[in-house]
Amino acid sequence: MKQETFHSKWIINECKKSPKIRLFCFPYAGGGASVFKGWSEKIIDEVEICAIQTPGHEQRICEKPISSMTEIIYALCDEIYPLTDLPYVFFGHSLGGLECFALYREFIKRKYNLPKLLILSGCRPPFKPEPRPIYHLEGQSFIEALKNYNGTSEEVLLNSELMSFLFPMLKADFTLAEKYMDFNVEKHDIDITIMSGISDIDASPEFMHDWQEYTNKTFTQYIFQGDHFFINSKNDEIIERINYSLRNIIDI
């Protein structure tokens, strides 16, 4: 049984009547809350999914996208804080994973209730630079570089009118993802689970293993078949692993 949807442009969810835990889901660069469409039917009943929707994406496409990690994290703090009355978990893929981590550190500074678990998927540790940055490219050079990520269909990439419309959002997202660095490698009292694609050349399993430097608690790594966008091709397997982690938290 579900209640009325929580009203926020930043958070898309279907409020459950008596959830035991919330799962905040942060999409990859160029993606929006619809990346997690259908997850609520596969996630365990006690969990309420809250998908993040930032300016410039999907129904917020006409809003100016944000290219500053500080600005987006400050805004997300204000939006998410009212929903931290229950135990909760952060899940993010690629850019979303970096946003999860930056948000977690900001929550520590503000002395907010902290997540029970960080699930970071397809993203580099922030003390390591982006191996193949493209955010600085302009025009057609940027669009050509997007092809290497296999995240945008060729039909969309070849549609010049559509790409001119999406260009500011994509540039902002890649600027966020690729310029974010944090050299403060400090261990925290939080469990970290990482997920990586075995063929991902930008966030390889070996590259992502260094996330262990940020926790003095449980560190878990899952490796999936696929490239950087294994989140789309291995959706059911990912949710199965998430469900396992969430059950353990609920049973504590």
One Martini backbone bead per residue (centre of mass of N, CA, C, O) as a GRO file, in nm:
protein
  252
    1MET     BB    1   0.096   0.035   0.022
    2LYS     BB    2   0.046   0.380  -0.079
    3GLN     BB    3   0.136   0.697  -0.083
    4GLU     BB    4   0.197   0.995  -0.143
    5THR     BB    5   0.404   1.163  -0.317
    6PHE     BB    6   0.684   1.315  -0.278
    7HIS     BB    7   0.755   1.669  -0.285
    8SER     BB    8   1.004   1.686  -0.543
    9LYS     BB    9   1.222   1.765  -0.796
   10TRP     BB   10   1.471   1.577  -0.681
   11ILE     BB   11   1.251   1.348  -0.594
   12ILE     BB   12   1.161   1.019  -0.704
   13ASN     BB   13   0.862   0.868  -0.563
   14GLU     BB   14   0.692   0.597  -0.375
   15CYS     BB   15   0.529   0.610  -0.102
   16LYS     BB   16   0.533   0.420   0.169
   17LYS     BB   17   0.369   0.345   0.451
   18SER     BB   18   0.609   0.128   0.600
   19PRO     BB   19   0.908   0.183   0.589
   20LYS     BB   20   1.250   0.078   0.686
   21ILE     BB   21   1.389   0.188   0.415
   22ARG     BB   22   1.610   0.390   0.214
   23LEU     BB   23   1.681   0.437  -0.146
   24PHE     BB   24   1.925   0.625  -0.291
   25CYS     BB   25   1.935   0.724  -0.644
   26PHE     BB   26   2.216   0.782  -0.866
   27PRO     BB   27   2.287   0.884  -1.168
   28TYR     BB   28   2.432   0.914  -1.453
   29ALA     BB   29   2.557   1.073  -1.697
   30GLY     BB   30   2.259   1.184  -1.864
   31GLY     BB   31   2.081   1.089  -1.639
   32GLY     BB   32   1.788   0.986  -1.464
   33ALA     BB   33   1.535   0.860  -1.276
   34SER     BB   34   1.461   0.643  -1.508
   35VAL     BB   35   1.690   0.440  -1.453
   36PHE     BB   36   1.488   0.329  -1.197
   37LYS     BB   37   1.278   0.202  -1.352
   38GLY     BB   38   1.130  -0.079  -1.179
   39TRP     BB   39   1.270  -0.123  -0.898
   40SER     BB   40   1.019  -0.134  -0.701
   41GLU     BB   41   0.937  -0.433  -0.809
   42LYS     BB   42   1.233  -0.569  -0.705
   43ILE     BB   43   1.234  -0.468  -0.442
   44ILE     BB   44   1.193  -0.485  -0.132
   45ASP     BB   45   0.915  -0.396   0.053
   46GLU     BB   46   1.075  -0.218   0.286
   47VAL     BB   47   1.152  -0.035   0.036
   48GLU     BB   48   1.232   0.303  -0.053
   49ILE     BB   49   1.253   0.476  -0.350
   50CYS     BB   50   1.496   0.746  -0.433
   51ALA     BB   51   1.518   0.940  -0.711
   52ILE     BB   52   1.739   1.143  -0.872
   53GLN     BB   53   1.669   1.496  -0.987
   54THR     BB   54   1.830   1.711  -1.181
   55PRO     BB   55   1.900   1.974  -1.341
   56GLY     BB   56   1.836   1.910  -1.698
   57HIS     BB   57   1.643   1.655  -1.645
   58GLU     BB   58   1.395   1.568  -1.812
   59GLN     BB   59   1.148   1.741  -1.654
   60ARG     BB   60   1.421   1.948  -1.611
   61ILE     BB   61   1.538   2.046  -1.898
   62CYS     BB   62   1.480   2.374  -1.867
   63GLU     BB   63   1.696   2.373  -1.668
   64LYS     BB   64   1.983   2.460  -1.530
   65PRO     BB   65   2.262   2.309  -1.514
   66ILE     BB   66   2.504   2.157  -1.297
   67SER     BB   67   2.884   2.198  -1.252
   68SER     BB   68   2.885   2.197  -0.932
   69MET     BB   69   2.941   2.005  -0.662
   70THR     BB   70   2.877   2.196  -0.432
   71GLU     BB   71   2.597   2.291  -0.530
   72ILE     BB   72   2.460   2.008  -0.550
   73ILE     BB   73   2.510   1.917  -0.255
   74TYR     BB   74   2.363   2.143  -0.106
   75ALA     BB   75   2.088   2.086  -0.234
   76LEU     BB   76   2.063   1.783  -0.148
   77CYS     BB   77   2.067   1.822   0.152
   78ASP     BB   78   1.791   1.972   0.170
   79GLU     BB   79   1.621   1.736   0.033
   80ILE     BB   80   1.712   1.474   0.206
   81TYR     BB   81   1.699   1.525   0.513
   82PRO     BB   82   1.380   1.471   0.564
   83LEU     BB   83   1.452   1.143   0.478
   84THR     BB   84   1.645   1.063   0.751
   85ASP     BB   85   1.442   0.915   0.962
   86LEU     BB   86   1.552   0.671   0.822
   87PRO     BB   87   1.706   0.430   0.720
   88TYR     BB   88   1.988   0.444   0.478
   89VAL     BB   89   2.088   0.438   0.125
   90PHE     BB   90   2.351   0.467  -0.114
   91PHE     BB   91   2.317   0.487  -0.477
   92GLY     BB   92   2.575   0.495  -0.744
   93HIS     BB   93   2.649   0.582  -1.088
   94SER     BB   94   2.926   0.718  -1.140
   95LEU     BB   95   2.845   1.018  -1.083
   96GLY     BB   96   2.656   0.913  -0.854
   97GLY     BB   97   2.886   0.803  -0.674
   98LEU     BB   98   3.026   1.076  -0.620
   99GLU     BB   99   2.780   1.212  -0.495
  100CYS     BB  100   2.749   1.024  -0.258
  101PHE     BB  101   3.025   1.082  -0.127
  102ALA     BB  102   3.003   1.392  -0.101
  103LEU     BB  103   2.745   1.382   0.069
  104TYR     BB  104   2.849   1.219   0.305
  105ARG     BB  105   3.066   1.430   0.392
  106GLU     BB  106   2.861   1.657   0.443
  107PHE     BB  107   2.699   1.511   0.662
  108ILE     BB  108   2.926   1.499   0.865
  109LYS     BB  109   2.961   1.808   0.900
  110ARG     BB  110   2.636   1.837   0.983
  111LYS     BB  111   2.539   1.597   1.165
  112TYR     BB  112   2.389   1.383   1.025
  113ASN     BB  113   2.233   1.129   0.933
  114LEU     BB  114   2.367   0.829   0.831
  115PRO     BB  115   2.439   0.596   0.630
  116LYS     BB  116   2.468   0.240   0.621
  117LEU     BB  117   2.542   0.259   0.301
  118LEU     BB  118   2.769   0.232   0.025
  119ILE     BB  119   2.690   0.221  -0.331
  120LEU     BB  120   2.948   0.190  -0.575
  121SER     BB  121   2.926   0.252  -0.932
  122GLY     BB  122   3.135   0.308  -1.182
  123CYS     BB  123   3.375   0.457  -0.995
  124ARG     BB  124   3.613   0.656  -0.899
  125PRO     BB  125   3.829   0.753  -0.692
  126PRO     BB  126   3.884   1.093  -0.593
  127PHE     BB  127   4.217   1.062  -0.600
  128LYS     BB  128   4.156   0.990  -0.897
  129PRO     BB  129   4.186   1.058  -1.208
  130GLU     BB  130   4.053   1.091  -1.498
  131PRO     BB  131   4.156   0.901  -1.770
  132ARG     BB  132   3.920   1.028  -2.000
  133PRO     BB  133   3.869   1.330  -2.058
  134ILE     BB  134   3.586   1.552  -2.208
  135TYR     BB  135   3.476   1.829  -2.089
  136HIS     BB  136   3.673   2.027  -2.275
  137LEU     BB  137   3.515   1.975  -2.508
  138GLU     BB  138   3.378   2.068  -2.828
  139GLY     BB  139   3.118   1.989  -2.987
  140GLN     BB  140   3.195   1.733  -3.194
  141SER     BB  141   3.418   1.624  -3.009
  142PHE     BB  142   3.233   1.548  -2.777
  143ILE     BB  143   3.038   1.362  -2.933
  144GLU     BB  144   3.254   1.160  -3.024
  145ALA     BB  145   3.343   1.078  -2.732
  146LEU     BB  146   3.070   0.949  -2.641
  147LYS     BB  147   3.094   0.680  -2.806
  148ASN     BB  148   3.295   0.535  -2.595
  149TYR     BB  149   3.051   0.475  -2.371
  150ASN     BB  150   2.774   0.339  -2.467
  151GLY     BB  151   2.520   0.550  -2.361
  152THR     BB  152   2.457   0.653  -2.659
  153SER     BB  153   2.284   0.656  -2.921
  154GLU     BB  154   2.336   0.699  -3.254
  155GLU     BB  155   2.070   0.840  -3.315
  156VAL     BB  156   2.120   1.075  -3.118
  157LEU     BB  157   2.408   1.167  -3.212
  158LEU     BB  158   2.289   1.232  -3.518
  159ASN     BB  159   2.098   1.444  -3.377
  160SER     BB  160   2.154   1.773  -3.386
  161GLU     BB  161   1.907   1.897  -3.247
  162LEU     BB  162   1.911   1.721  -2.990
  163MET     BB  163   2.210   1.773  -2.906
  164SER     BB  164   2.179   2.082  -2.864
  165PHE     BB  165   1.980   2.038  -2.624
  166LEU     BB  166   2.174   1.833  -2.446
  167PHE     BB  167   2.459   1.958  -2.417
  168PRO     BB  168   2.457   2.118  -2.144
  169MET     BB  169   2.403   1.871  -1.965
  170LEU     BB  170   2.645   1.693  -2.048
  171LYS     BB  171   2.868   1.893  -1.977
  172ALA     BB  172   2.796   1.922  -1.678
  173ASP     BB  173   2.823   1.623  -1.598
  174PHE     BB  174   3.122   1.580  -1.690
  175THR     BB  175   3.235   1.799  -1.511
  176LEU     BB  176   3.155   1.674  -1.246
  177ALA     BB  177   3.291   1.388  -1.284
  178GLU     BB  178   3.597   1.488  -1.381
  179LYS     BB  179   3.671   1.730  -1.162
  180TYR     BB  180   3.636   1.560  -0.922
  181MET     BB  181   3.825   1.607  -0.617
  182ASP     BB  182   3.973   1.408  -0.331
  183PHE     BB  183   4.266   1.391  -0.115
  184ASN     BB  184   4.103   1.288   0.136
  185VAL     BB  185   4.218   0.991   0.274
  186GLU     BB  186   3.958   0.870   0.473
  187LYS     BB  187   3.841   0.682   0.719
  188HIS     BB  188   3.521   0.524   0.770
  189ASP     BB  189   3.213   0.434   0.949
  190ILE     BB  190   3.152   0.247   0.669
  191ASP     BB  191   3.000   0.066   0.445
  192ILE     BB  192   3.138  -0.071   0.132
  193THR     BB  193   3.006  -0.103  -0.199
  194ILE     BB  194   3.117  -0.238  -0.507
  195MET     BB  195   3.069  -0.186  -0.869
  196SER     BB  196   3.180  -0.367  -1.169
  197GLY     BB  197   3.305  -0.383  -1.491
  198ILE     BB  198   3.517  -0.593  -1.658
  199SER     BB  199   3.515  -0.378  -1.931
  200ASP     BB  200   3.592  -0.124  -1.773
  201ILE     BB  201   3.825   0.138  -1.853
  202ASP     BB  202   3.746   0.371  -1.625
  203ALA     BB  203   3.621   0.144  -1.393
  204SER     BB  204   3.785  -0.079  -1.289
  205PRO     BB  205   3.821  -0.316  -1.059
  206GLU     BB  206   4.107  -0.217  -0.976
  207PHE     BB  207   4.041   0.084  -0.949
  208MET     BB  208   3.798   0.043  -0.735
  209HIS     BB  209   3.947  -0.098  -0.494
  210ASP     BB  210   4.042   0.185  -0.358
  211TRP     BB  211   3.784   0.229  -0.177
  212GLN     BB  212   3.904   0.092   0.082
  213GLU     BB  213   4.041   0.365   0.189
  214TYR     BB  214   3.737   0.468   0.320
  215THR     BB  215   3.735   0.208   0.517
  216ASN     BB  216   3.690   0.033   0.856
  217LYS     BB  217   3.500  -0.167   0.735
  218THR     BB  218   3.306  -0.309   0.514
  219PHE     BB  219   3.430  -0.460   0.206
  220THR     BB  220   3.267  -0.481  -0.118
  221GLN     BB  221   3.292  -0.678  -0.430
  222TYR     BB  222   3.145  -0.648  -0.756
  223ILE     BB  223   3.146  -0.839  -1.066
  224PHE     BB  224   3.054  -0.766  -1.401
  225GLN     BB  225   2.932  -0.807  -1.694
  226GLY     BB  226   3.077  -0.548  -1.878
  227ASP     BB  227   3.070  -0.222  -1.899
  228HIS     BB  228   2.991   0.085  -1.785
  229PHE     BB  229   2.671  -0.018  -1.858
  230PHE     BB  230   2.584  -0.265  -1.664
  231ILE     BB  231   2.331  -0.140  -1.528
  232ASN     BB  232   2.149  -0.225  -1.779
  233SER     BB  233   2.232  -0.538  -1.839
  234LYS     BB  234   2.247  -0.606  -1.494
  235ASN     BB  235   1.996  -0.532  -1.323
  236ASP     BB  236   1.905  -0.787  -1.163
  237GLU     BB  237   2.178  -0.846  -1.025
  238ILE     BB  238   2.202  -0.582  -0.873
  239ILE     BB  239   1.937  -0.601  -0.709
  240GLU     BB  240   2.012  -0.862  -0.565
  241ARG     BB  241   2.253  -0.737  -0.406
  242ILE     BB  242   2.094  -0.513  -0.270
  243ASN     BB  243   1.889  -0.688  -0.121
  244TYR     BB  244   2.094  -0.832   0.055
  245SER     BB  245   2.192  -0.575   0.205
  246LEU     BB  246   1.913  -0.478   0.312
  247ARG     BB  247   1.841  -0.724   0.483
  248ASN     BB  248   2.079  -0.693   0.679
  249ILE     BB  249   1.988  -0.418   0.790
  250ILE     BB  250   1.698  -0.493   0.887
  251ASP     BB  251   1.808  -0.737   1.082
  252ILE     BB  252   1.970  -0.558   1.302
   0.00000   0.00000   0.00000
